[in-house]
Amino acid sequence: MTSTPTTSSSSSSSSTPNSSSTLVTGIAELVTNDELLEEADHSEHLGRLSNAAVVVQDGLIAWVGLAARAPETDDRRDLGGRAVIPGFVDSHSHLVFAGDRSAEFAARMNGVRYDGGGIANSVRATRAASDDELRALVAARVAEMRAQGTTTVEIKSGYGLSVEDEARSLRIAAEFTSETTFLGAHVVPPEFVNRRAEYIALVIGEMLSACVPYARWIDVFCEPRSAHAFTEDEARVVLSAGREAGLGLRVHGNQLGPGPGVGLAVEMGAASVDHCTFLREEDIEGLAAASDTTVATLLPGAEFSTRSRYPDARRMLDAGVSIALATDCNPGTCYSSSMPFVLALAVREMGLTPAEALRAATVGSAKSLQRNDIGVVRPGNRADLTVLDAPSYLYLSYRAGVPIASALDRGGRHGS
Ligand SMILES: [Zn+2]
């Protein structure tokens, strides 16, 4: 899964067979998210076509429309009456880690509260792993995501927490995606517990310099309620340094209780503030006013796996906040890589319609990565398509837990 905005798949050039055009047809229902598409059903902003077809060429979408009007192509792929949606954009994940924290999950389900402390366990195991071990772990997780319909993934560092281990986490992540995020300010590592200021100086100094070549974004766990995470002032210092180094801004905020994360993200013009579980009225107003710039990325898998309350997505949408959905796939608070599971939670637990959840997981999360070449199926965009073994997108939350979604490969073949 690559997600370089401007280039198509690896070996495509005008002289290779990859440059041939493929008609993907047999699409019972195509969700495009394209609000300008002619002949589409624009209810709930999905830009839906029945009996549709898509032409894919050089990894890009060349044509979208009714199958009956499809142009001539070199190849043809018949999906046999399935639904096709824009590939899921998982805009928040922590895939670079080693170790096993299943016992912590079991303890939490038996009443132990989450406070961010277990991250140190993943840090220990990640530091001890070889590059090849880490690479194999990330590859397996990315493949697992793709098999469930995810075509773009953002990957954060944050389990290295030393100059060397953060840089190599990002170097490995960058082998799989262009959406890499430096999260040296995940928690204060054990060896710096009584030297917080020194750790922050390291993060914004030597560590940032070592990570910038492999990172597009910087993120910080702004959560004064956790002794392990960072205060508003500390988070501002980290984000300012990242911005100065040319990185885009993301924030983990308001996960464990009302706090300064959302306000800080809005103040600094961050592209995304993630979790947003506990919001005050002023947070919602701030996010609504900043909806062109700052997306609230909701991670209901984390609430599920920590038995926490869910964010009030209904209230956010009604207030005009831009929202996204992502997995937060990580070893501590949500070891699920499944966007369909996240959609089902968003519909069942957060009051979104199936259409709102699908938009949040595609065009919404693309916006949180400031990408307009993904999340919408329209000519010129990347051919990131997900096939459902079902006649309609409604089945995503209707058939919760059933593996009906998978990514279509860029040449239009299914299941390779
Ligand atoms: Zn996270």
Residues whose N, C-alpha, C, O or C-beta is under 5 A from the ligand:
A	BS01	ZN	D328
